[in-house]
Amino acid sequence: MIVTATYDIKLSEEDLEMIAERVVRRTNQDSDKNKLLNITESAQRCGVSTTTFYRWRERYQELQDIAITTGGVAQFRAEDLDKFLESK
């Protein structure tokens, strides 16, 4: 036996806008996590200069481990950079 319930929920325009904003924000976050970033973009995401990011790459093995090199160009997943920053 299947029982279904119906609810009559009244949402205000403000509620609908808030829900829509949350959905858009979450969708953008999910698609942003797997994006590959070059050195300049990675430094910006970490909030440091490109020079500092190069120093970090020399100092922290974690950054070397998560680098994806294609054609000699190092790239990083945004999600991996976020995890690196959380660990520091």
N, C-alpha and C positions, 0 to 999 in steps of 0.2 A: 504494500500500500504506500503510495506516495502522497505526502501532505505538503501542500504549498501554502505559503502565507503571503498575503499582499499587504503592503504598507503604503499609506498615503503620507508621503513626506513632503513638506512644503519647505523649499529652500529660497532664501532671499537672493537678490541679485548679487549682493556682497559675498554670500556664501558660495555661490556658483563661481564668481571671479576668483575667490581664494582657492577653491578646489582646482580650477583650471591652471592657475599659476603654479600650484604644487606639482601638478602632472607635468607641465612643461619643464619646470626646474629639474624634476627627477629624470625625465627623459634626456635632457641635456647633460646631466651628470653621468648617466649611464653610457651615453655615446662618447663622452669626453674621456672616460677612463681608459679606453683601449686605443686612443689616438696616439700616434707616434710623434714625438717631439724631437727636433734637432737640438743642438747644444744651446743656441740662443733662446729658443722657446723653453727649454728645460730650466735654464738659469732664471728666466722670468717667472716661471711657475714656482720655483723655489725662493724667489724674492732676493736673489743675489746677482752680482755682476757675472758676466761671462768669464772673466778672469778668475773669480772666486770659484765658479763651478768647475773650471779646469783644475784648480788646486784640489778641490774636493775629490775629483776623479782620481788624482794621484794619491791622495791620502786614504780614501775609503774604498776598500775592496768591494763593498756592496754596490757601489756605483759601477764598478767595472763588471761585476757579475750580471747586472741587469741591462747592460748596454746591448743593443741589437745593431750589429754592424752589417751594412749592406753596401758593397762597393767602397769600403773604407770610410763610410760616413756613420758615425755613432748616433743612434737614436734611442730614445727612452719612451716607455709607455708611461702615460700620466699616472696611472694607478700605481705603478712601481715606484715612481718618484714620491707619491703621497705616502706610501708605506715607509720609504727611506726617511722622509722628514719626520714621521711619527716616531721612528726609532731613535731619533737624535734628541 
